[in-house]
Amino acid sequence: MPRTFGYAEAVYQFIQEHATIEDGRRVCREPLYPWMMAEFRLDRRQVKGVRTAAVKELERRGLVRRPHPNSVLLILTA
């Protein structure tokens, strides 16, 4: 399995590819769970931690914002 950096890069690419424009913002509403399970061959329990770490890394870099931790919505900021 790739490190968090590898996951973050792949997740960011997925978010960009599935982004739409809403109220002038680029947003992604596609759930990451099914894609990450298939892409990285992870089970649901593993995906939870990996997804959280990857999204937090993207937030730390200022690339995305998640308005609510339980929301699927990700807002691209860069």
MONORZI-V103367 format. One record per residue. RES is the residue in three letters. PSI is psi in radians with two decimals (* if undefined). NEAR is the number of other ideal C-beta (glycine too) atoms within 12 Angstrom. Layout:
[[RES | PSI | NEAR] [RES | PSI | NEAR]]
This chain:
[[MET | 2.44 | 19] [PRO | 2.76 | 18] [ARG | 3.04 | 14] [THR | -0.68 | 23] [PHE | -0.79 | 18] [GLY | -0.70 | 19] [TYR | -0.79 | 31] [ALA | -0.75 | 29] [GLU | -0.79 | 19] [ALA | -0.72 | 29] [VAL | -0.73 | 41] [TYR | -0.71 | 29] [GLN | -0.77 | 22] [PHE | -0.80 | 30] [ILE | -0.80 | 37] [GLN | -0.74 | 21] [GLU | -0.46 | 15] [HIS | 0.19 | 22] [ALA | 2.54 | 24] [THR | 2.93 | 19] [ILE | 2.17 | 12] [GLU | 2.17 | 14] [ASP | 0.67 | 9] [GLY | 0.10 | 9] [ARG | 2.59 | 18] [ARG | 2.13 | 23] [VAL | 2.73 | 25] [CYS | 2.20 | 33] [ARG | 0.07 | 21] [GLU | 2.28 | 20] [PRO | 2.42 | 22] [LEU | -0.48 | 38] [TYR | -1.03 | 24] [PRO | -0.73 | 17] [TRP | -0.81 | 26] [MET | -0.65 | 33] [MET | -0.77 | 19] [ALA | -0.80 | 16] [GLU | -0.74 | 22] [PHE | 0.06 | 26] [ARG | 0.90 | 13] [LEU | 2.65 | 24] [ASP | 3.00 | 15] [ARG | -0.66 | 16] [ARG | -0.76 | 11] [GLN | -0.71 | 18] [VAL | -0.66 | 27] [LYS | -0.88 | 19] [GLY | -0.71 | 19] [VAL | -0.78 | 33] [ARG | -0.81 | 35] [THR | -0.83 | 23] [ALA | -0.74 | 25] [ALA | -0.78 | 39] [VAL | -0.70 | 37] [LYS | -0.67 | 22] [GLU | -0.74 | 24] [LEU | -0.65 | 34] [GLU | -0.75 | 25] [ARG | -0.64 | 17] [ARG | -0.16 | 20] [GLY | 0.39 | 13] [LEU | -0.53 | 27] [VAL | 2.84 | 33] [ARG | 2.39 | 25] [ARG | 1.96 | 28] [PRO | -0.51 | 16] [HIS | 2.36 | 11] [PRO | -0.47 | 15] [ASN | 0.03 | 10] [SER | 2.57 | 17] [VAL | -0.44 | 22] [LEU | 2.24 | 27] [LEU | 2.30 | 36] [ILE | 2.16 | 29] [LEU | 2.26 | 31] [THR | -0.13 | 21] [ALA | * | 15]]
